[in-house]
Amino acid sequence: MSEYAISNSIRTLRFLYNEMTQKQLADAIGVTRQTVMAIEANKYSPSLEVAFKIAAVFKLPLEEVFQYRATNT
């Protein structure tokens, strides 16, 4: 049976969005820089609310920021 993992494009989007820093994104969505760093590194899955806030910052649909894919087991 396949397992699934959430990945994201936040790092790429930050650089495409005027080289936004982790701190700037964190301030925009109301979390700490460490939280953004952990989400970006796929060490932490954000709440649905935080995921939507991140997508809103980049003016993108949620599925263009976060991906839910099967992993090889």
PDB file of N, CA, C, O and CB in Angstrom:
ATOM      1  N   MET A   1       0.838  -1.179   0.000  1.00  0.00           N
ATOM      2  CA  MET A   1       0.000   0.000   0.000  1.00  0.00           C
ATOM      3  C   MET A   1       0.885   1.245   0.000  1.00  0.00           C
ATOM      4  O   MET A   1       1.905   1.289   0.689  1.00  0.00           O
ATOM      5  CB  MET A   1      -0.955  -0.003   1.216  1.00  0.00           C
ATOM      6  N   SER A   2       0.500   2.231  -0.757  1.00  0.00           N
ATOM      7  CA  SER A   2       1.277   3.471  -0.851  1.00  0.00           C
ATOM      8  C   SER A   2       1.059   4.357   0.361  1.00  0.00           C
ATOM      9  O   SER A   2      -0.031   4.411   0.931  1.00  0.00           O
ATOM     10  CB  SER A   2       0.912   4.233  -2.119  1.00  0.00           C
ATOM     11  N   GLU A   3       2.113   5.043   0.734  1.00  0.00           N
ATOM     12  CA  GLU A   3       2.005   6.089   1.745  1.00  0.00           C
ATOM     13  C   GLU A   3       2.003   7.416   1.012  1.00  0.00           C
ATOM     14  O   GLU A   3       2.468   7.511  -0.124  1.00  0.00           O
ATOM     15  CB  GLU A   3       3.174   6.013   2.798  1.00  0.00           C
ATOM     16  N   TYR A   4       1.487   8.421   1.656  1.00  0.00           N
ATOM     17  CA  TYR A   4       1.403   9.733   1.027  1.00  0.00           C
ATOM     18  C   TYR A   4       2.156  10.762   1.849  1.00  0.00           C
ATOM     19  O   TYR A   4       2.267  10.651   3.070  1.00  0.00           O
ATOM     20  CB  TYR A   4      -0.058  10.158   0.852  1.00  0.00           C
ATOM     21  N   ALA A   5       2.665  11.755   1.161  1.00  0.00           N
ATOM     22  CA  ALA A   5       3.405  12.831   1.824  1.00  0.00           C
ATOM     23  C   ALA A   5       3.020  14.164   1.198  1.00  0.00           C
ATOM     24  O   ALA A   5       2.696  14.246   0.014  1.00  0.00           O
ATOM     25  CB  ALA A   5       4.941  12.599   1.723  1.00  0.00           C
ATOM     26  N   ILE A   6       3.063  15.191   2.014  1.00  0.00           N
ATOM     27  CA  ILE A   6       2.804  16.545   1.531  1.00  0.00           C
ATOM     28  C   ILE A   6       4.144  17.196   1.227  1.00  0.00           C
ATOM     29  O   ILE A   6       5.054  17.185   2.057  1.00  0.00           O
ATOM     30  CB  ILE A   6       1.989  17.385   2.576  1.00  0.00           C
ATOM     31  N   SER A   7       4.257  17.758   0.043  1.00  0.00           N
ATOM     32  CA  SER A   7       5.441  18.547  -0.301  1.00  0.00           C
ATOM     33  C   SER A   7       4.960  19.943  -0.676  1.00  0.00           C
ATOM     34  O   SER A   7       3.758  20.181  -0.790  1.00  0.00           O
ATOM     35  CB  SER A   7       6.266  17.885  -1.479  1.00  0.00           C
ATOM     36  N   ASN A   8       5.894  20.858  -0.864  1.00  0.00           N
ATOM     37  CA  ASN A   8       5.485  22.222  -1.176  1.00  0.00           C
ATOM     38  C   ASN A   8       6.509  22.925  -2.052  1.00  0.00           C
ATOM     39  O   ASN A   8       7.634  22.460  -2.236  1.00  0.00           O
ATOM     40  CB  ASN A   8       5.267  23.011   0.103  1.00  0.00           C
ATOM     41  N   SER A   9       6.082  24.052  -2.580  1.00  0.00           N
ATOM     42  CA  SER A   9       6.922  24.880  -3.456  1.00  0.00           C
ATOM     43  C   SER A   9       7.225  26.231  -2.818  1.00  0.00           C
ATOM     44  O   SER A   9       7.513  27.196  -3.526  1.00  0.00           O
ATOM     45  CB  SER A   9       6.239  25.087  -4.814  1.00  0.00           C
ATOM     46  N   ILE A  10       7.166  26.311  -1.513  1.00  0.00           N
ATOM     47  CA  ILE A  10       7.279  27.597  -0.827  1.00  0.00           C
ATOM     48  C   ILE A  10       8.620  28.272  -1.087  1.00  0.00           C
ATOM     49  O   ILE A  10       8.665  29.466  -1.383  1.00  0.00           O
ATOM     50  CB  ILE A  10       7.083  27.410   0.665  1.00  0.00           C
ATOM     51  N   ARG A  11       9.695  27.533  -0.983  1.00  0.00           N
ATOM     52  CA  ARG A  11      11.019  28.149  -1.183  1.00  0.00           C
ATOM     53  C   ARG A  11      11.117  28.776  -2.573  1.00  0.00           C
ATOM     54  O   ARG A  11      11.546  29.922  -2.711  1.00  0.00           O
ATOM     55  CB  ARG A  11      12.144  27.098  -0.995  1.00  0.00           C
ATOM     56  N   THR A  12      10.725  28.034  -3.591  1.00  0.00           N
ATOM     57  CA  THR A  12      10.756  28.552  -4.961  1.00  0.00           C
ATOM     58  C   THR A  12       9.863  29.777  -5.093  1.00  0.00           C
ATOM     59  O   THR A  12      10.259  30.776  -5.692  1.00  0.00           O
ATOM     60  CB  THR A  12      10.318  27.469  -5.960  1.00  0.00           C
ATOM     61  N   LEU A  13       8.669  29.702  -4.539  1.00  0.00           N
ATOM     62  CA  LEU A  13       7.731  30.824  -4.631  1.00  0.00           C
ATOM     63  C   LEU A  13       8.269  32.064  -3.928  1.00  0.00           C
ATOM     64  O   LEU A  13       8.102  33.179  -4.423  1.00  0.00           O
ATOM     65  CB  LEU A  13       6.382  30.435  -4.033  1.00  0.00           C
ATOM     66  N   ARG A  14       8.912  31.879  -2.780  1.00  0.00           N
ATOM     67  CA  ARG A  14       9.477  33.041  -2.079  1.00  0.00           C
ATOM     68  C   ARG A  14      10.487  33.766  -2.956  1.00  0.00           C
ATOM     69  O   ARG A  14      10.498  34.996  -3.010  1.00  0.00           O
ATOM     70  CB  ARG A  14      10.142  32.607  -0.762  1.00  0.00           C
ATOM     71  N   PHE A  15      11.331  33.011  -3.640  1.00  0.00           N
ATOM     72  CA  PHE A  15      12.346  33.643  -4.482  1.00  0.00           C
ATOM     73  C   PHE A  15      11.735  34.283  -5.715  1.00  0.00           C
ATOM     74  O   PHE A  15      12.223  35.312  -6.185  1.00  0.00           O
ATOM     75  CB  PHE A  15      13.393  32.627  -4.897  1.00  0.00           C
ATOM     76  N   LEU A  16      10.677  33.689  -6.245  1.00  0.00           N
ATOM     77  CA  LEU A  16       9.994  34.286  -7.392  1.00  0.00           C
ATOM     78  C   LEU A  16       9.193  35.522  -6.989  1.00  0.00           C
ATOM     79  O   LEU A  16       8.896  36.379  -7.821  1.00  0.00           O
ATOM     80  CB  LEU A  16       9.073  33.261  -8.047  1.00  0.00           C
ATOM     81  N   TYR A  17       8.851  35.603  -5.715  1.00  0.00           N
ATOM     82  CA  TYR A  17       8.043  36.706  -5.189  1.00  0.00           C
ATOM     83  C   TYR A  17       8.971  37.734  -4.541  1.00  0.00           C
ATOM     84  O   TYR A  17       8.941  37.939  -3.328  1.00  0.00           O
ATOM     85  CB  TYR A  17       6.980  36.188  -4.158  1.00  0.00           C
ATOM     86  N   ASN A  18       9.784  38.366  -5.361  1.00  0.00           N
ATOM     87  CA  ASN A  18      10.714  39.413  -4.908  1.00  0.00           C
ATOM     88  C   ASN A  18      11.677  38.949  -3.822  1.00  0.00           C
ATOM     89  O   ASN A  18      12.025  39.718  -2.926  1.00  0.00           O
ATOM     90  CB  ASN A  18       9.936  40.593  -4.400  1.00  0.00           C
ATOM     91  N   GLU A  19      12.107  37.690  -3.902  1.00  0.00           N
ATOM     92  CA  GLU A  19      13.053  37.130  -2.936  1.00  0.00           C
ATOM     93  C   GLU A  19      12.606  37.356  -1.488  1.00  0.00           C
ATOM     94  O   GLU A  19      13.385  37.789  -0.639  1.00  0.00           O
ATOM     95  CB  GLU A  19      14.431  37.737  -3.148  1.00  0.00           C
ATOM     96  N   MET A  20      11.349  37.057  -1.238  1.00  0.00           N
ATOM     97  CA  MET A  20      10.765  37.178   0.096  1.00  0.00           C
ATOM     98  C   MET A  20      11.541  36.301   1.080  1.00  0.00           C
ATOM     99  O   MET A  20      11.894  35.165   0.762  1.00  0.00           O
ATOM    100  CB  MET A  20       9.262  36.783   0.077  1.00  0.00           C
ATOM    101  N   THR A  21      11.799  36.823   2.256  1.00  0.00           N
ATOM    102  CA  THR A  21      12.490  36.044   3.282  1.00  0.00           C
ATOM    103  C   THR A  21      11.490  35.176   4.046  1.00  0.00           C
ATOM    104  O   THR A  21      10.280  35.397   3.988  1.00  0.00           O
ATOM    105  CB  THR A  21      13.250  36.975   4.255  1.00  0.00           C
ATOM    106  N   GLN A  22      12.020  34.192   4.757  1.00  0.00           N
ATOM    107  CA  GLN A  22      11.163  33.374   5.613  1.00  0.00           C
ATOM    108  C   GLN A  22      10.487  34.243   6.661  1.00  0.00           C
ATOM    109  O   GLN A  22       9.321  34.025   6.990  1.00  0.00           O
ATOM    110  CB  GLN A  22      11.975  32.252   6.290  1.00  0.00           C
ATOM    111  N   LYS A  23      11.199  35.216   7.182  1.00  0.00           N
ATOM    112  CA  LYS A  23      10.645  36.121   8.203  1.00  0.00           C
ATOM    113  C   LYS A  23       9.490  36.934   7.633  1.00  0.00           C
ATOM    114  O   LYS A  23       8.464  37.100   8.294  1.00  0.00           O
ATOM    115  CB  LYS A  23      11.739  37.065   8.743  1.00  0.00           C
ATOM    116  N   GLN A  24       9.648  37.444   6.412  1.00  0.00           N
ATOM    117  CA  GLN A  24       8.572  38.222   5.791  1.00  0.00           C
ATOM    118  C   GLN A  24       7.324  37.362   5.592  1.00  0.00           C
ATOM    119  O   GLN A  24       6.208  37.809   5.855  1.00  0.00           O
ATOM    120  CB  GLN A  24       9.037  38.801   4.442  1.00  0.00           C
ATOM    121  N   LEU A  25       7.518  36.134   5.129  1.00  0.00           N
ATOM    122  CA  LEU A  25       6.374  35.239   4.953  1.00  0.00           C
ATOM    123  C   LEU A  25       5.743  34.919   6.303  1.00  0.00           C
ATOM    124  O   LEU A  25       4.520  34.930   6.440  1.00  0.00           O
ATOM    125  CB  LEU A  25       6.803  33.938   4.238  1.00  0.00           C
ATOM    126  N   ALA A  26       6.570  34.636   7.290  1.00  0.00           N
ATOM    127  CA  ALA A  26       6.063  34.331   8.631  1.00  0.00           C
ATOM    128  C   ALA A  26       5.223  35.479   9.173  1.00  0.00           C
ATOM    129  O   ALA A  26       4.142  35.256   9.718  1.00  0.00           O
ATOM    130  CB  ALA A  26       7.222  34.032   9.589  1.00  0.00           C
ATOM    131  N   ASP A  27       5.712  36.701   9.027  1.00  0.00           N
ATOM    132  CA  ASP A  27       4.965  37.867   9.499  1.00  0.00           C
ATOM    133  C   ASP A  27       3.640  38.011   8.758  1.00  0.00           C
ATOM    134  O   ASP A  27       2.632  38.388   9.356  1.00  0.00           O
ATOM    135  CB  ASP A  27       5.800  39.139   9.329  1.00  0.00           C
ATOM    136  N   ALA A  28       3.636  37.714   7.463  1.00  0.00           N
ATOM    137  CA  ALA A  28       2.431  37.859   6.647  1.00  0.00           C
ATOM    138  C   ALA A  28       1.348  36.850   7.025  1.00  0.00           C
ATOM    139  O   ALA A  28       0.159  37.127   6.868  1.00  0.00           O
ATOM    140  CB  ALA A  28       2.779  37.707   5.179  1.00  0.00           C
ATOM    141  N   ILE A  29       1.756  35.681   7.522  1.00  0.00           N
ATOM    142  CA  ILE A  29       0.766  34.645   7.843  1.00  0.00           C
ATOM    143  C   ILE A  29       0.579  34.429   9.343  1.00  0.00           C
ATOM    144  O   ILE A  29      -0.247  33.613   9.752  1.00  0.00           O
ATOM    145  CB  ILE A  29       1.171  33.344   7.202  1.00  0.00           C
ATOM    146  N   GLY A  30       1.335  35.150  10.161  1.00  0.00           N
ATOM    147  CA  GLY A  30       1.138  35.098  11.605  1.00  0.00           C
ATOM    148  C   GLY A  30       1.745  33.898  12.312  1.00  0.00           C
ATOM    149  O   GLY A  30       1.188  33.399  13.289  1.00  0.00           O
ATOM    150  N   VAL A  31       2.895  33.432  11.816  1.00  0.00           N
ATOM    151  CA  VAL A  31       3.618  32.345  12.489  1.00  0.00           C
ATOM    152  C   VAL A  31       5.070  32.772  12.662  1.00  0.00           C
ATOM    153  O   VAL A  31       5.452  33.863  12.239  1.00  0.00           O
ATOM    154  CB  VAL A  31       3.519  31.000  11.679  1.00  0.00           C
ATOM    155  N   THR A  32       5.874  31.924  13.276  1.00  0.00           N
ATOM    156  CA  THR A  32       7.289  32.248  13.450  1.00  0.00           C
ATOM    157  C   THR A  32       8.093  31.860  12.209  1.00  0.00           C
ATOM    158  O   THR A  32       7.639  31.071  11.380  1.00  0.00           O
ATOM    159  CB  THR A  32       7.854  31.536  14.692  1.00  0.00           C
ATOM    160  N   ARG A  33       9.284  32.425  12.100  1.00  0.00           N
ATOM    161  CA  ARG A  33      10.179  32.068  10.998  1.00  0.00           C
ATOM    162  C   ARG A  33      10.539  30.585  11.080  1.00  0.00           C
ATOM    163  O   ARG A  33      10.683  29.917  10.056  1.00  0.00           O
ATOM    164  CB  ARG A  33      11.463  32.941  11.026  1.00  0.00           C
ATOM    165  N   GLN A  34      10.680  30.079  12.296  1.00  0.00           N
ATOM    166  CA  GLN A  34      11.022  28.670  12.483  1.00  0.00           C
ATOM    167  C   GLN A  34       9.916  27.761  11.941  1.00  0.00           C
ATOM    168  O   GLN A  34      10.195  26.694  11.394  1.00  0.00           O
ATOM    169  CB  GLN A  34      11.271  28.375  13.971  1.00  0.00           C
ATOM    170  N   THR A  35       8.669  28.187  12.095  1.00  0.00           N
ATOM    171  CA  THR A  35       7.551  27.411  11.554  1.00  0.00           C
ATOM    172  C   THR A  35       7.609  27.380  10.039  1.00  0.00           C
ATOM    173  O   THR A  35       7.427  26.324   9.432  1.00  0.00           O
ATOM    174  CB  THR A  35       6.209  27.993  12.019  1.00  0.00           C
ATOM    175  N   VAL A  36       7.862  28.529   9.419  1.00  0.00           N
ATOM    176  CA  VAL A  36       7.986  28.577   7.957  1.00  0.00           C
ATOM    177  C   VAL A  36       9.134  27.680   7.510  1.00  0.00           C
ATOM    178  O   VAL A  36       9.005  26.937   6.537  1.00  0.00           O
ATOM    179  CB  VAL A  36       8.214  30.035   7.465  1.00  0.00           C
ATOM    180  N   MET A  37      10.249  27.750   8.220  1.00  0.00           N
ATOM    181  CA  MET A  37      11.412  26.938   7.875  1.00  0.00           C
ATOM    182  C   MET A  37      11.059  25.443   7.933  1.00  0.00           C
ATOM    183  O   MET A  37      11.437  24.686   7.039  1.00  0.00           O
ATOM    184  CB  MET A  37      12.591  27.254   8.829  1.00  0.00           C
ATOM    185  N   ALA A  38      10.347  25.023   8.966  1.00  0.00           N
ATOM    186  CA  ALA A  38       9.971  23.617   9.121  1.00  0.00           C
ATOM    187  C   ALA A  38       8.978  23.175   8.042  1.00  0.00           C
ATOM    188  O   ALA A  38       9.086  22.065   7.520  1.00  0.00           O
ATOM    189  CB  ALA A  38       9.369  23.384  10.509  1.00  0.00           C
ATOM    190  N   ILE A  39       8.023  24.029   7.710  1.00  0.00           N
ATOM    191  CA  ILE A  39       7.063  23.707   6.650  1.00  0.00           C
ATOM    192  C   ILE A  39       7.792  23.580   5.319  1.00  0.00           C
ATOM    193  O   ILE A  39       7.580  22.627   4.568  1.00  0.00           O
ATOM    194  CB  ILE A  39       5.952  24.787   6.558  1.00  0.00           C
ATOM    195  N   GLU A  40       8.648  24.547   5.040  1.00  0.00           N
ATOM    196  CA  GLU A  40       9.414  24.569   3.791  1.00  0.00           C
ATOM    197  C   GLU A  40      10.274  23.316   3.631  1.00  0.00           C
ATOM    198  O   GLU A  40      10.423  22.803   2.522  1.00  0.00           O
ATOM    199  CB  GLU A  40      10.298  25.813   3.739  1.00  0.00           C
ATOM    200  N   ALA A  41      10.832  22.829   4.720  1.00  0.00           N
ATOM    201  CA  ALA A  41      11.704  21.651   4.705  1.00  0.00           C
ATOM    202  C   ALA A  41      10.920  20.337   4.802  1.00  0.00           C
ATOM    203  O   ALA A  41      11.512  19.262   4.892  1.00  0.00           O
ATOM    204  CB  ALA A  41      12.702  21.734   5.849  1.00  0.00           C
ATOM    205  N   ASN A  42       9.594  20.429   4.784  1.00  0.00           N
ATOM    206  CA  ASN A  42       8.718  19.256   4.898  1.00  0.00           C
ATOM    207  C   ASN A  42       8.915  18.499   6.206  1.00  0.00           C
ATOM    208  O   ASN A  42       8.709  17.287   6.264  1.00  0.00           O
ATOM    209  CB  ASN A  42       8.958  18.317   3.734  1.00  0.00           C
ATOM    210  N   LYS A  43       9.316  19.216   7.256  1.00  0.00           N
ATOM    211  CA  LYS A  43       9.469  18.623   8.584  1.00  0.00           C
ATOM    212  C   LYS A  43       8.176  18.757   9.389  1.00  0.00           C
ATOM    213  O   LYS A  43       8.004  18.106  10.419  1.00  0.00           O
ATOM    214  CB  LYS A  43      10.636  19.287   9.338  1.00  0.00           C
ATOM    215  N   TYR A  44       7.273  19.605   8.908  1.00  0.00           N
ATOM    216  CA  TYR A  44       6.042  19.926   9.619  1.00  0.00           C
ATOM    217  C   TYR A  44       4.966  20.212   8.586  1.00  0.00           C
ATOM    218  O   TYR A  44       5.199  20.960   7.636  1.00  0.00           O
ATOM    219  CB  TYR A  44       6.235  21.142  10.586  1.00  0.00           C
ATOM    220  N   SER A  45       3.792  19.622   8.762  1.00  0.00           N
ATOM    221  CA  SER A  45       2.660  19.909   7.878  1.00  0.00           C
ATOM    222  C   SER A  45       1.833  21.022   8.510  1.00  0.00           C
ATOM    223  O   SER A  45       1.442  20.921   9.673  1.00  0.00           O
ATOM    224  CB  SER A  45       1.786  18.628   7.628  1.00  0.00           C
ATOM    225  N   PRO A  46       1.566  22.078   7.754  1.00  0.00           N
ATOM    226  CA  PRO A  46       0.828  23.200   8.327  1.00  0.00           C
ATOM    227  C   PRO A  46      -0.641  22.857   8.542  1.00  0.00           C
ATOM    228  O   PRO A  46      -1.178  21.935   7.927  1.00  0.00           O
ATOM    229  CB  PRO A  46       0.948  24.420   7.428  1.00  0.00           C
ATOM    230  N   SER A  47      -1.274  23.615   9.422  1.00  0.00           N
ATOM    231  CA  SER A  47      -2.721  23.490   9.564  1.00  0.00           C
ATOM    232  C   SER A  47      -3.355  23.938   8.248  1.00  0.00           C
ATOM    233  O   SER A  47      -2.712  24.598   7.433  1.00  0.00           O
ATOM    234  CB  SER A  47      -3.259  24.338  10.780  1.00  0.00           C
ATOM    235  N   LEU A  48      -4.590  23.581   8.057  1.00  0.00           N
ATOM    236  CA  LEU A  48      -5.295  23.985   6.845  1.00  0.00           C
ATOM    237  C   LEU A  48      -5.359  25.504   6.746  1.00  0.00           C
ATOM    238  O   LEU A  48      -5.200  26.065   5.662  1.00  0.00           O
ATOM    239  CB  LEU A  48      -6.710  23.388   6.819  1.00  0.00           C
ATOM    240  N   GLU A  49      -5.591  26.168   7.871  1.00  0.00           N
ATOM    241  CA  GLU A  49      -5.653  27.629   7.883  1.00  0.00           C
ATOM    242  C   GLU A  49      -4.326  28.246   7.437  1.00  0.00           C
ATOM    243  O   GLU A  49      -4.315  29.160   6.613  1.00  0.00           O
ATOM    244  CB  GLU A  49      -6.022  28.133   9.283  1.00  0.00           C
ATOM    245  N   VAL A  50      -3.223  27.758   7.968  1.00  0.00           N
ATOM    246  CA  VAL A  50      -1.906  28.289   7.596  1.00  0.00           C
ATOM    247  C   VAL A  50      -1.610  27.990   6.129  1.00  0.00           C
ATOM    248  O   VAL A  50      -1.051  28.832   5.427  1.00  0.00           O
ATOM    249  CB  VAL A  50      -0.798  27.692   8.499  1.00  0.00           C
ATOM    250  N   ALA A  51      -1.977  26.809   5.663  1.00  0.00           N
ATOM    251  CA  ALA A  51      -1.756  26.464   4.255  1.00  0.00           C
ATOM    252  C   ALA A  51      -2.504  27.439   3.340  1.00  0.00           C
ATOM    253  O   ALA A  51      -1.949  27.911   2.348  1.00  0.00           O
ATOM    254  CB  ALA A  51      -2.210  25.011   3.974  1.00  0.00           C
ATOM    255  N   PHE A  52      -3.755  27.738   3.673  1.00  0.00           N
ATOM    256  CA  PHE A  52      -4.525  28.690   2.867  1.00  0.00           C
ATOM    257  C   PHE A  52      -3.928  30.095   2.938  1.00  0.00           C
ATOM    258  O   PHE A  52      -3.916  30.817   1.941  1.00  0.00           O
ATOM    259  CB  PHE A  52      -5.984  28.720   3.333  1.00  0.00           C
ATOM    260  N   LYS A  53      -3.435  30.480   4.108  1.00  0.00           N
ATOM    261  CA  LYS A  53      -2.806  31.802   4.238  1.00  0.00           C
ATOM    262  C   LYS A  53      -1.557  31.899   3.365  1.00  0.00           C
ATOM    263  O   LYS A  53      -1.326  32.922   2.721  1.00  0.00           O
ATOM    264  CB  LYS A  53      -2.443  32.085   5.710  1.00  0.00           C
ATOM    265  N   ILE A  54      -0.759  30.843   3.343  1.00  0.00           N
ATOM    266  CA  ILE A  54       0.447  30.837   2.508  1.00  0.00           C
ATOM    267  C   ILE A  54       0.058  30.964   1.040  1.00  0.00           C
ATOM    268  O   ILE A  54       0.641  31.766   0.311  1.00  0.00           O
ATOM    269  CB  ILE A  54       1.274  29.545   2.740  1.00  0.00           C
ATOM    270  N   ALA A  55      -0.916  30.182   0.606  1.00  0.00           N
ATOM    271  CA  ALA A  55      -1.367  30.252  -0.787  1.00  0.00           C
ATOM    272  C   ALA A  55      -1.877  31.651  -1.120  1.00  0.00           C
ATOM    273  O   ALA A  55      -1.633  32.156  -2.216  1.00  0.00           O
ATOM    274  CB  ALA A  55      -2.469  29.208  -1.052  1.00  0.00           C
ATOM    275  N   ALA A  56      -2.581  32.278  -0.187  1.00  0.00           N
ATOM    276  CA  ALA A  56      -3.119  33.623  -0.418  1.00  0.00           C
ATOM    277  C   ALA A  56      -2.010  34.654  -0.584  1.00  0.00           C
ATOM    278  O   ALA A  56      -2.136  35.568  -1.399  1.00  0.00           O
ATOM    279  CB  ALA A  56      -4.032  34.032   0.732  1.00  0.00           C
ATOM    280  N   VAL A  57      -0.930  34.522   0.172  1.00  0.00           N
ATOM    281  CA  VAL A  57       0.198  35.451   0.043  1.00  0.00           C
ATOM    282  C   VAL A  57       0.726  35.445  -1.387  1.00  0.00           C
ATOM    283  O   VAL A  57       1.064  36.492  -1.939  1.00  0.00           O
ATOM    284  CB  VAL A  57       1.328  35.083   1.032  1.00  0.00           C
ATOM    285  N   PHE A  58       0.794  34.256  -1.981  1.00  0.00           N
ATOM    286  CA  PHE A  58       1.329  34.134  -3.336  1.00  0.00           C
ATOM    287  C   PHE A  58       0.246  34.249  -4.414  1.00  0.00           C
ATOM    288  O   PHE A  58       0.526  34.148  -5.609  1.00  0.00           O
ATOM    289  CB  PHE A  58       2.052  32.810  -3.481  1.00  0.00           C
ATOM    290  N   LYS A  59      -1.002  34.464  -3.964  1.00  0.00           N
ATOM    291  CA  LYS A  59      -2.139  34.599  -4.882  1.00  0.00           C
ATOM    292  C   LYS A  59      -2.260  33.381  -5.803  1.00  0.00           C
ATOM    293  O   LYS A  59      -2.471  33.505  -7.009  1.00  0.00           O
ATOM    294  CB  LYS A  59      -1.996  35.879  -5.723  1.00  0.00           C
ATOM    295  N   LEU A  60      -2.119  32.203  -5.193  1.00  0.00           N
ATOM    296  CA  LEU A  60      -2.190  30.947  -5.934  1.00  0.00           C
ATOM    297  C   LEU A  60      -3.187  30.007  -5.265  1.00  0.00           C
ATOM    298  O   LEU A  60      -3.439  30.117  -4.065  1.00  0.00           O
ATOM    299  CB  LEU A  60      -0.796  30.284  -6.026  1.00  0.00           C
ATOM    300  N   PRO A  61      -3.758  29.077  -6.044  1.00  0.00           N
ATOM    301  CA  PRO A  61      -4.594  28.058  -5.408  1.00  0.00           C
ATOM    302  C   PRO A  61      -3.732  27.141  -4.535  1.00  0.00           C
ATOM    303  O   PRO A  61      -2.540  26.967  -4.789  1.00  0.00           O
ATOM    304  CB  PRO A  61      -5.357  27.230  -6.477  1.00  0.00           C
ATOM    305  N   LEU A  62      -4.327  26.580  -3.544  1.00  0.00           N
ATOM    306  CA  LEU A  62      -3.624  25.728  -2.582  1.00  0.00           C
ATOM    307  C   LEU A  62      -2.812  24.624  -3.266  1.00  0.00           C
ATOM    308  O   LEU A  62      -1.686  24.341  -2.859  1.00  0.00           O
ATOM    309  CB  LEU A  62      -4.621  25.105  -1.617  1.00  0.00           C
ATOM    310  N   GLU A  63      -3.379  24.006  -4.296  1.00  0.00           N
ATOM    311  CA  GLU A  63      -2.700  22.880  -4.951  1.00  0.00           C
ATOM    312  C   GLU A  63      -1.476  23.288  -5.763  1.00  0.00           C
ATOM    313  O   GLU A  63      -0.704  22.427  -6.185  1.00  0.00           O
ATOM    314  CB  GLU A  63      -3.664  22.166  -5.848  1.00  0.00           C
ATOM    315  N   GLU A  64      -1.287  24.574  -5.986  1.00  0.00           N
ATOM    316  CA  GLU A  64      -0.064  25.025  -6.654  1.00  0.00           C
ATOM    317  C   GLU A  64       1.059  25.308  -5.655  1.00  0.00           C
ATOM    318  O   GLU A  64       2.218  25.462  -6.041  1.00  0.00           O
ATOM    319  CB  GLU A  64      -0.349  26.279  -7.480  1.00  0.00           C
ATOM    320  N   VAL A  65       0.713  25.373  -4.390  1.00  0.00           N
ATOM    321  CA  VAL A  65       1.708  25.594  -3.339  1.00  0.00           C
ATOM    322  C   VAL A  65       2.049  24.271  -2.647  1.00  0.00           C
ATOM    323  O   VAL A  65       3.213  24.001  -2.349  1.00  0.00           O
ATOM    324  CB  VAL A  65       1.189  26.627  -2.305  1.00  0.00           C
ATOM    325  N   PHE A  66       1.037  23.460  -2.397  1.00  0.00           N
ATOM    326  CA  PHE A  66       1.216  22.177  -1.711  1.00  0.00           C
ATOM    327  C   PHE A  66       0.799  21.032  -2.623  1.00  0.00           C
ATOM    328  O   PHE A  66      -0.173  21.135  -3.371  1.00  0.00           O
ATOM    329  CB  PHE A  66       0.403  22.139  -0.398  1.00  0.00           C
ATOM    330  N   GLN A  67       1.554  19.936  -2.547  1.00  0.00           N
ATOM    331  CA  GLN A  67       1.245  18.750  -3.325  1.00  0.00           C
ATOM    332  C   GLN A  67       1.122  17.560  -2.372  1.00  0.00           C
ATOM    333  O   GLN A  67       1.870  17.449  -1.400  1.00  0.00           O
ATOM    334  CB  GLN A  67       2.334  18.493  -4.410  1.00  0.00           C
ATOM    335  N   TYR A  68       0.181  16.686  -2.662  1.00  0.00           N
ATOM    336  CA  TYR A  68      -0.049  15.481  -1.864  1.00  0.00           C
ATOM    337  C   TYR A  68       0.186  14.303  -2.791  1.00  0.00           C
ATOM    338  O   TYR A  68      -0.636  14.016  -3.662  1.00  0.00           O
ATOM    339  CB  TYR A  68      -1.505  15.448  -1.233  1.00  0.00           C
ATOM    340  N   ARG A  69       1.298  13.627  -2.605  1.00  0.00           N
ATOM    341  CA  ARG A  69       1.706  12.584  -3.550  1.00  0.00           C
ATOM    342  C   ARG A  69       2.052  11.286  -2.839  1.00  0.00           C
ATOM    343  O   ARG A  69       2.457  11.269  -1.677  1.00  0.00           O
ATOM    344  CB  ARG A  69       2.898  13.054  -4.374  1.00  0.00           C
ATOM    345  N   ALA A  70       1.877  10.207  -3.577  1.00  0.00           N
ATOM    346  CA  ALA A  70       2.266   8.892  -3.066  1.00  0.00           C
ATOM    347  C   ALA A  70       3.785   8.800  -3.015  1.00  0.00           C
ATOM    348  O   ALA A  70       4.482   9.280  -3.909  1.00  0.00           O
ATOM    349  CB  ALA A  70       1.677   7.753  -3.947  1.00  0.00           C
ATOM    350  N   THR A  71       4.281   8.181  -1.961  1.00  0.00           N
ATOM    351  CA  THR A  71       5.720   7.947  -1.842  1.00  0.00           C
ATOM    352  C   THR A  71       5.975   6.471  -2.084  1.00  0.00           C
ATOM    353  O   THR A  71       5.093   5.641  -1.869  1.00  0.00           O
ATOM    354  CB  THR A  71       6.265   8.392  -0.441  1.00  0.00           C
ATOM    355  N   ASN A  72       7.151   6.151  -2.521  1.00  0.00           N
ATOM    356  CA  ASN A  72       7.508   4.744  -2.729  1.00  0.00           C
ATOM    357  C   ASN A  72       7.823   4.099  -1.394  1.00  0.00           C
ATOM    358  O   ASN A  72       8.604   4.627  -0.603  1.00  0.00           O
ATOM    359  CB  ASN A  72       8.714   4.609  -3.692  1.00  0.00           C
ATOM    360  N   THR A  73       7.211   2.958  -1.153  1.00  0.00           N
ATOM    361  CA  THR A  73       7.472   2.251   0.108  1.00  0.00           C
ATOM    362  C   THR A  73       8.131   0.931  -0.152  1.00  0.00           C
ATOM    363  O   THR A  73       8.428   0.194   0.788  1.00  0.00           O
ATOM    364  CB  THR A  73       6.187   2.040   0.895  1.00  0.00           C
TER     365      THR A  73
END
